[in-house]
Amino acid sequence: MEPHPQSLANVLKATEPWRAAKFLHTEYPIRCAERIQMIESISSWQSVPELVDVHTRHLKAFSEMRNVDRKPTLERFTAVVDDIVNGNKDVVALIAKAMHRLSKERSDEFDSKFVDTFLDEFLLNRLG
């Protein structure tokens, strides 16, 4: 599945908790899966500790979001979202550190153009 581009108007329409939950429940797994695939597209990503960490967190978050229900109340769903948000606060720093490591240790394969493009795509894919 492809992520659904969101306009500011669409985001502002999701002011009711159930609308916001429906949006997150639909959109987050798609974007999370894309970021997992982005990491997996890097050759030997398993040798970069920060990439392994971010990949593991994304797999966990993807699974949790896909397996939680929004009904009959949003209580469990909200707890899962809180866990995901709180458990991923340092992901931006980790992915930046991973790209820095790749550009230093494997500069022939991962030049600044690759790093810039990867970070742009990875970070702009996030929902928050």
Salt bridges, closest charged atoms under 4 A:
GLU16 OE1 - ARG19 NE 2.88
GLU27 OE1 - HIS4 ND1 2.73
GLU27 OE2 - ARG31 NE 2.99
GLU40 OE2 - HIS55 NE2 2.78
GLU50 OE2 - LYS97 NZ 3.89
GLU50 OE2 - ARG101 NH2 2.72
ASP53 OD1 - ARG57 NE 2.87
GLU64 OE2 - LYS60 NZ 2.77
ASP90 OD1 - ARG57 NH1 2.33
GLU105 OE2 - ARG101 NH1 3.49
GLU109 OE1 - ARG106 NH2 3.18
